[in-house]
């Protein structure tokens, strides 16, 4: 059985707080329950925070996310069986966005797998998972890595994770980091020092902008938060994080994707590399979908007027409900209302006219290309 350094995550009845909670409270952040945690939803306002990330730099406390280091002689081969992506092509310091699948091809969680390389035949990696699925993912990985020799740890509550995002993120963060951040490619990562203390830094993010995610011990993380704040980086909450990721058409687990949706239905076909891989959980279902096509697809919708689509709102075609909004919001960057929805494949073509029912009234919507917004600041 896969070994662990501590017991599985516990189910708490009271809301958890990250090590940075008090720093957010000092800034008068408005808090909200989120996946069992008490998290800042906004500091000065969603639109202001959103705009700072698009034009300058913002930072998010994402310490609630699951953090699982892994190591073993057969790490890549063992993890290969759990995802549809080919991990064997990863070089040390590279990462892949992928999905954990159930036997029906449904998405257990979307994750990032970071390959850190090998020493003396032992391969090391890290996977970051969603807060809402941390306990579920832990159990799944424990069960399916059993007998492989892979050792799995849970550092979810032991480490701070700060996302620094925006076109100025690199220059704001660099002054506190030993490694040269400009040398990191997109989805690159490095083990380095922050204030002479160990840190893991990845050039990934969930905003559609350039940016970095920094994992460190709580005391060092608190100091970095304070220093970034003093350097003019705007603290941002879950509200701005949601509008930013929606503009970039990045899926939210539990809304846009879940264990009943496959990556091919969700527009995550780039994660599915059937030709490069052997067997993996869910392969048979995805192979059939690849051959026969899917019955529904996750599409981007742009509203013709100012009606704002929200999660659960019906999507109609010729007076009949054909789907529902999974995520929707007013886009601060584009100044229009946008949303994501699953609709039958024959209605998923760009330019297709649909309608969204909002409080009993129908509003025109158009299927548009995703993402809604593509930042010019993203690294190659």
C-alpha positions, 0 to 999 in steps of 0.5 A, a space after each residue: 500500500 502507498 505509504 503516507 506521512 500522516 493520516 488522511 484529511 479529516 472531515 471538519 464540522 467547523 470552517 478551516 482557516 488558512 495560515 494567512 487568514 488573520 492577514 486577510 482579516 486585518 485588511 477587512 476582507 469579506 469572508 465566505 464559506 468555501 469547500 469547508 474553509 473560511 476564505 476571502 471573497 473580496 477585499 476592495 471589490 471584485 471589479 477592482 481586484 479583477 482589473 489589477 490582475 489584468 493590468 498589474 499584479 494581484 495575489 490570492 491566498 490559495 492555501 486551502 488547495 490540496 498539496 500532495 508530494 509523491 515519490 517512488 521508483 515507478 512514480 510516472 508509470 504508476 500515475 500514468 494509469 490514473 490520468 489520460 495524459 502522457 506523463 512520460 514526456 515530462 522533463 524535470 521542472 515541467 508540469 501538466 494540467 490533467 484529470 483524474 478519471 473514474 471507470 466511466 471516464 468521469 472527472 474525479 478532479 482536475 489537477 496539475 502534476 509537477 515532475 521534479 526529477 529523480 535522484 538515485 532512481 527515486 522519482 519525485 513529483 507534486 500534485 496540487 488538487 482542488 480544496 473541495 476534493 482533497 479528501 476524495 482525491 487522497 483516498 483515490 490516490 491511496 487506493 490506486 497507488 497501493 502496491 506500486 511503491 509510491 510514497 504519498 504525503 499530504 501537506 495540505 494544511 502544513 504549507 501556504 500557497 500564494 498565487 501572484 498573477 498579472 503582467 507585473 507578477 514576475 517583477 514584484 515577486 522576483 525581489 524576494 526569490 533566489 531563482 531567476 523567474 524569467 527563466 521559468 517557462 509556462 508550466 515550469 517550476 523550481 525549488 528555490 529560496 524565498 527569504 533564504 527559506 525553501 520554496 516551491 514556485 510554479 509558473 501556473 495559475 487560474 486567471 488566464 494571466 502570467 503568474 506564479 504559485 508559491 508554496 512555503 512554510 506558514 511563517 515565510 508565507 506570511 512574510 511574503 504576503 506582507 512584503 508583496 502587499 508593501 510592494 503594491 501587489 493587490 490582495 484578491 479574493 475568490 470573487 475576482 478569481 472566479 471572473 478571471 478564470 471564467 474569462 479564460 474559460 478555465 473549468 471550475 470543478 463541481 460546476 463545469 466539470 464533475 464525475 459525470 462529465 468526461 474531458 472530451 465533453 468538457 473541451 479538455 481533449 488536449 488532456 486525452 492522449 490515447 495514441 501515446 498511452 497504454 491502458 488507464 482508468 476510463 480509457 475504454 469510454 474515452 476511446 469510444 467517445 473519440 471514435 463515435 463523438 460526444 452527445 454534448 459539449 461545453 460551450 462558451 456563450 456571449 449574451 446579446 444584452 445585459 442579462 447575466 447568466 448564472 449557474 443553473 439557468 436553463 439554455 433553450 433552442 426553439 423553445 425547448 430546454 437543451 442545457 443549463 448554465 454551468 458558470 456565468 458572470 459579467 466580464 469586467 474585461 470585456 464589458 459583456 455577460 458570458 457563460 459556459 453551458 453543456 448543449 447537444 453537440 449539433 448546437 455547439 458550433 460557433 455562431 449558434 443562436 440560443 437563449 438563456 432563461 433569466 428570471 422567467 424571461 428569455 435572453 439571446 445568447 451566441 455560441 462563441 469561441 473559447 476562451 472569451 479572453 486571451 491575455 497578451 501577457 501569457 508566457 510561451 
